[in-house]
Amino acid sequence: MSRVLDLTRELVARPSVTPDDAGCQGVIAERLAAIGFRLEPMKFGDVTNLWARRGEAAPVLCLAGHTDVVPTGPEQDWASPPFEPTLDGAWLRGRGTADMKAALAAMVVACEDFVAAHPHHPGSLAFLITSDEEGIAIDGTRRVVDRLVARGEQIDYCLIGEPSSAHRLGDTARIGRRGSLSAELNVRGIQGHVAYADVARNPLHDLAPALAELCNTEWDRGNAQFPPTSFQATNIQAGTGAMNVIPGSLQLRFNLRYCTEQTKSGLEDRVEEVLKRHGLDYEILWRDVGRPFMTAGERFTDAVAGAVGDVTGHSPELSTGGGTSDGRFIAPAGAQVIELGHLNGSIHQVNESVPVDDLEPLREIYSRVLERMLLSYA
C-alpha cells in the first residue's frame, strides 16, 4: 500500500474545519521528528502552526501548506461521509483530499525518502504548516513569517502544495499571484418616501454611474507575467425591504485583483477620484489582502519544471493566475515561491477528490525538486 495514500487518509479522517487543526499537525510533526527535524509549534489564538527545520545551513528550502479545510456543505449531498476517506474506483474522496492534505502527505513522504538517501544533505529543509489558510489568515502563515523575520531566519525557496493543476498533474505551476485589494463602501443618502423624492437622496441612484464607471474602467493591460487588473463588485445592500421607501444608505463590497502595473495606494486614489467626481457622500474601508509577487529566478523554476518533466513527460505552464495563497505572506520576506499540487477541479466542492494514481507521482516530483535544489550545493 502507498505510504502517501495511508498518510492522506489519516489526515483526511481528521475534521479540521478552519481554524481547527484537529491533530493533523501532530501526525505530521511525529514523522518529521523521526527524521531529524527540530519542531517549533506556534499557537496564535485559535490557530495552530508548525515550523519545523532540519539543518542550519543555507539555503533553506521550505515546504508549505495548510491542514485546515473549508466546511463540508450539506453532508447528505456527499456520496460518502466527507471525513471518511473513501476509495471510489480511481479516486480518493473526502474533504481536504485535493486542498491540500494529499499534497502535504506527499511532501512528508518525499522528505522521508530524501533524508534516508541523503542524511547529510547540504542546506536546510523546513516545513511551514498552518490551520488558518482557508479562514481569515491573520494568525497563520503571516504570524509565523513575522516571527522568523524578527529573529533573522530566512526562507530562500518555498514550495507550496496548493492544488495548481488544471487538467492533469503538473500541467500548471504558480510562480506568482496578483495582488488583492478589497473595500467596504458606505454611501450616505437621505431616507424618504418614493413619492417625495425631491426631499430625499437616493444612494442607489448616486452610486449607479460611479459603479458603472468602475466596472468599465480599463485599469491596465497586464504585462508579460500577469493578466490585467480587474474590478468586481461582490455585494450590495440597501433599503428597508419596503417598496415605497428610498434607502438612507447603501453598502457596497468590491475587490480589485491587480498586477504589478499597479500599486495599492494608486488603486485607492483612482477609485476615490471616481467617487468624489460623482459627488458621493461616502466612507470607505480598505483591506489589503495581499500584494502581487512573482518568482523570477531561473534556478527554482527550472528545478520545479524539470522535476515535473522527469515524472510526467510534460512541462508545466508557469502561471500567475488564480486567487490568493499564503505565498503572499512568504514572498515579501525574500523567498522565491512556487505552488505545485494536485488537480483543483473539485476543491471546496461536495465530493472533493483526488486521483489515486497521482499520489505517488506528486511525491516523486517533490523528491526530485529536493534533489535538484539541495544536492547541487554539495
N, C-alpha and C positions, 0 to 999 in steps of 0.2 A: 504493500500500500504506500502511496505517496506521502512523504513527510509534510509536504506543503498542504495537501488535502487534509491530512489529520489536524494540523495546526489551524487551518482555516475553519474547519468545523468546530474546533474547540472555542475559537474566538467568536464565531457567529452565534453559538449557543448562549452567549452572554448578552443579555438585553441592554446594551449600552446606549440607550437613547440620550442624546446630548442634554446636559454635560456629564452624564453618569458614565464612568469608565467600566463599571460592573466587573472589575477584576481583570480586565483584559491585559492591562499593562503589567500586572503581577505575573501573569503567564509568560509574557514576553521577557520580562526582567529576569526571571529564573533561568531561562535559556541563555540569555546574554551573559549573565554572571558566570554560568558554567564554562564559557569560552573566554573568560578573562576581561569582560567589560566592567568598568567601575560605574556603579549605579548612583544616580542622584535624582531621586524623586523630588518634584517641585509641586506643591499644592498651593493653589491660589483660589480662595473662595471655595466654590463647589467644583472646581476644575482640577483634574488630575493630569499631571505632566510627568514625563520621564526624559531626563538627559542621561545618556549612557555613552561612555567613551572607552576605547581600547587603544592605548598608546599615548605618547606625549609629544611626538614629533609632528612637524608639518610635512605635507599638507593634511588638513582634516577633511575627510570625505564623510559627509553626513547623509544618512538615510532617514527620511522624514515621512510622517504620516499621522493619521488620526484614528483613534479607536471608537469615537462616538459616531452614531448613526442618526438619521432622521427618523421621526415617528413612522410607524408601520402603515398608517391609514387603516381602513376597516379590515380587521383580521379575517372576517368572513369572506372577503374578496380574494384572499390568498388561496392558492391550490394546496398549501400545507402551512402549518403554523410558522410565522416569519422567523422565530428564533429557534426553530428546529431544523438545522441544515439538512436539506433533502436532496439526494441524488435522483434526478429525473432524466433518464437517458444520458445525453451528452452534457447536461447542465447540472450545476450545483446551485440550488435555490435557497435564499434566505436573506434577511435584511443585513446589509453590510458586506455581502459577498464581493460585489464589484467595487463598492465605495466604502472602505477600501481594505477590508480585512484579508482578502486573498493576497493582495499585494504586500501587506505587512508580513504575512506568513512567508511569502516568497523571499522577502528581504532577510528575515531571520534565518531561514534555512540556507540562503546564499552565503550569509556571513559564517554560519557554522562550517560550511564546506570550505570557504576561503581560509578561515583560521586553521582548520585541520591541515590543509595543504601548505599554508604559509604562516606558521606560528610566529615567525619573527619578521613579519611584513614591514616594509617601510611606512612612514606616515602614521596616521591615526584613523580609525573607524569610529563613527559615532551614530547614535540614534537620537532623534528628537521626535517624541510622540506626545500628542495632546488628546484630551477628550472635549475640546472646545473649538472644533473647526466648523461643525455644522450649525453652531449656535451663534452667539453674539461676538465670539472671537476676541474677547478682551483679556481673559485670564489664561489663555493658552499659549500658543507659539510666540505671540507678541511679548508676553512677560518672560518667557524663557530666554528669548534672544536679548531682551533688555538686560537680564542678569549676566548673560555671557559677555555682552559688550562691556558692562560695568567692570568686570574683572579681567578684561583684555583677552578673552578666549575667542579665537577666530575660527569660523567655519569658512573653508576655502571653496568647497564644492558641495552642493546639496542635490540629491536625487530624491524627488518626492513621488510616492507611489499613487498619485491621483489617477483615476481612470481616464487616460488620454486617448485611447484607441477608439476609432470610429467604426470600422468595418471588419478589420482583422487585427490580431495582436501586433502591436508595434507599428501600425501604419502612421501614427501621429505622435510626436513628442512636443511638448510645450516648452519653448525656450524663453517665454516671456508672457506677460499678461498686460492688457490695457489697464489703466487706472480706473477707479470707480469713485464717483462723487455724487452723493445723494443730498436731497434737500427736502425740508418741510416748509411749505409756503402758506402763510395765513393772510388772506386778503380780506380787509375790513370793508363792510358796506353799511347800509342803514336799513334795518328791517322795516317792512311796511306791507300794506295791502296792495295786491296787484292792480287794483282799480285806481290807486292813487300813487302811481309810480313817480310822479313829479316830486313827491316829498320823501321818497325813499332812494336808496342807491343799491343797485343790484350787483353784487360782486361777481356773479357768473358772467354778466354782460361785460363788466370791466375786464375780467381776465381773458375772455374768449379771444380777442385779437392778439393779445400778447402771447397766449399759449399757441395760437396758430403760427405766429412768427417763430417761436422757439422750436416748434415741431418741424418747421420747414427750413430752418437755418442749415446751410452747409458750413459746418464748423471747420472742417478741413477736408482734405482728400486722402488722409492717411499718408503712409510712406512705404518704403520697400519692406519694412519689418512689421508694420501694423495696419490694420484696416482703419477706415475713417472713424472719427469721433461720432457718437450717436447720442441723441436725446430721447428719452422715453418717459412719458407721464405714466405713473403706476397706480395712483389712487386719487380720487377726488370726492369730497364730501361737502354738502351744503344743504341748508333748508331744514324745516321742521317736520317735513313729511306732508304738510298741508298743501293743497293745490293753489290756494289763493294768498299765500304769504311769500313775499320777497325775502330771501335769506339775509341775515345780518352779517354773515361771514362765510368764508369758504376756505377749505383746507385742501391743498394740492401736494402730493408727493411725487417727486420725479428723480430720475437718475441719469447721469452722463457717464458713458464708458468712453474714455479718452486715450488717445495715443500720445506719443512723445512730441507731437507738434504743438501740444497744449500744456498749460500748467494749471494747477488747482486755482490759484489766485486769478489767473487770466480768464478762466471759465466763469468764476464767480462774478467778476467785473462785467463780462459780456451779458450774462443773464440779468444782472441787476440793472444794467443800462437799458435793456428792453422793458423791464418792469417799470422803471421810472419814466421812460419816454411815453409809455401808455397811461401814465398818470395814476397808477395803482397806489392805494393806501395799504401798505403791507408790512409784515415782518417775515424774516426768513431765517431758518436754522440750517446750517450746512453741516454735513457729516462726511469727513474724509475717510472713505472706506479703504482705499489703497492707492498707491502711486504706481504708474507704469514701470515695468522693469523688463530687461532683456539680457540674456546671456549671449555675449558677442564673441567670447573666446573660442577658438577652434579646438583646443585640446579636449575640453569636456564634451562639446557637441560631437566631435569626431569619435570619441570613445563610446558615447551612447549610440550614435548611428552605426558604428562598426559592430557593436555588440548585437544590436537588432539584426543587422545584415547577416552576421555569422549564424544566428539561430533561426531566423525566419526566411532568409534569402531575399528580403527586400529592404529598401532604405525607408526610414520614416520621413514624413513631411515634418519640417521644423516650423512649428506654428506658434503664433501669439494670440490665437483666438480663444473663445470660451469665456467663462466667467472669471471670478477671482479665486485665489487659493492662498494657503499660508505662505506661499513663496513671496507674497507681498511684504511679509514681515522679515523674511530671511535675507532677501536680496539687498535691501538697503544697508545691511550690516557688512556688506562687502563680499558676499558669497555669489558664486555663479550657480544658478538654479535651473534645473531641468525637471520636468514632470513626465513620467512614463509609467503607464499601468494598463489595466485591463480594459475591455470594451465598456463603453459608457452608455450604451443604448437603454439599459434597464435601471439606471441609478435613480434613486428616490421614487421608484415606481412600485406598485404592487407586483409581487413575484420577481423581485430583483434577483438576478442570477448571473453566473459566470461560466464560460465553457470549461469543463473539466480538463480538456486537452490543452488548455492554455496555462494551467497552473505550473507545470514543470518547465515549459519553455520560458515563462517570465522569470522563474528562479534562475535559469541558465543565463538569461540576458543580464540580470543583476550581477551574477557571478562574474561574467565577462567584463562588465563595467568596473568592478572592483579590481580585477586583474589589470585591465588597461590603465586605470588611473593610479594605482599604488605601486605595482611591481616595476613600473618604468622608473621609479625613483631609487631602485636598488643600486 
